[in-house]
């Protein structure tokens, strides 16, 4: 399952609706997600993906698609860091 699909499923669970009905290109505020809700959502995503998501990495995110892109970038960075040989 790709990152965007996982995010949409969690958004549907937390904020209501179905994953297919969520517009991943709509601003999160149009999805009924306020700043506190987004913060709680980020904690849930950290649990779901298994790594920390720094606020700096998502502070300019406006849509769920942008969020998925940011998380994919963090996942690659975490993989690269964890697979690097120790110096």
ZISUL-V47914 format. One line per field, one symbol per residue. ss: DSSP state (A for helix, B for strand, O for the rest). burial: b if it has 16 or more other C-alpha atoms within 10 Angstrom, else e. A space follows every 10 residues. Layout:
ss: ???
burial: ???
This chain:
ss: OOAAAAAAAA AAAAAOOOAA AOOOOOBAAA AOOOAAAAAA AAAAAAAAAO OOOOAAAAOO OOBAAAAAAA AAAAAAAAAA AAAOOOO
burial: eebbbbbbbb bbeeeeeebe ebebeebbee bebeeeeeee bbebbeeeee eebeeeebee bebbbbbbeb beebbeeeee eeeeeee
